[in-house]
Amino acid sequence: MTRLVFGDVAANMSDTGWFGFSAYDSGYDYDIVYYTDTEVLLQDPLYFSTVRYTGLFDISSGQAILSSPLHAVEWRDGGGGLLFDWSQLSVTIGQVLEHEDDPGGMALLLAGADQIYGGASSDVLQGLAGDDLLMGGGGNDTMAGGSGADIAVWSGTAADHRLAYGTGAWGVTDRSGAEGADVVWGFERLQFQDRTVIVEERAHGSWDDLPVDLWQFFIVAFDAAPGVTYMDQLAEASRYGMSVKEIVDVFTTKPQFTEVYPATLDEQALAEAMVANIVKDSADAAAKLEAVNDIVEAFGIGWTAGDVIYKVFGNLATKPLDDPQWGGTARQFLNQVEVAKYYTEVMNQSTTDLPTLRSAIDAVTPDSDLSAEGALIAVIGQGLLGYELA
């Protein structure tokens, strides 16, 4: 991996040695990926002057060493990616791109599996092709992952951040202010100190012809939003002519179901797990105990897990919202369907990772405020990041 670490342009305008590897990177092994002769232009915002730094990479003993000052940058095939660390640089990557003589050359430069680190200012980071890792650092950064499996990184814990969303772009705000309010798109992962959130997206067709029962089934069976991939599977089965009950029977034999409800559970434990996942805190202990006993009794007369799931979501869908015993669960279920549809249909989230799909509706309660689009996104963000409201 190539590691390019630049010093402060304003403080070291005449000292080209600060821009060589030797000043910061003794002990690193460098891989240089061959693309093209490239020239990087740095403009300092303080003095409004432009400095051109070029050099040849000399290959010796598997390492590449930048000698300066030389002319042009020659890339040799080393099989690695590229790491830019701009944390000590007074200019932003956006300013470099803006003043680069050959933006296509910079695009090629960033086309591998890169790691790009921004500094304290508001940076524009672009990963382009390859599996990239981008970290904006301080300031209000804009980061584009491009193609490949890309990761945007923040150093703080997930719960110390807040998410916003709009047309394929995520807003990630550090509540402490240390890493600013960033806008990112084209990423498959949002990585925090203690949690990684999968945000894979995929376009999809309309599901307006499908019965709402399919959304209800997935929520009850898996305690999760379906996401695009699973919703497309349900749509394919429904359009093939399978009834909702037949789909339920098939899906409750899949490994994804046993991931939520392991086959090792006996009937009592399975009933307790189902009630815990479906009801949560929306009903009192007496009601939940009654539900557990009803499910155990159903298993005792030969009902399958699919039979129970089908009966439960059918009952919840028709339960009065003001029912003294189960009204809270019915309202929660209605809210879960609305959030799951937004996460899947509007946000186009396509992961098949069940923990992520479960977290998307994890913060939904009977009293969740879903009156506006921002409120829907806030509830989804709360679940994905795993924080409790104060």
Summary of the structure (lengths in Angstrom):
residues: 390
radius of gyration: 26.5
end to end distance: 43.7
largest distance: 85.5
contacts: 1244
relative contact order: 0.09
helix: 36%
strand: 18%
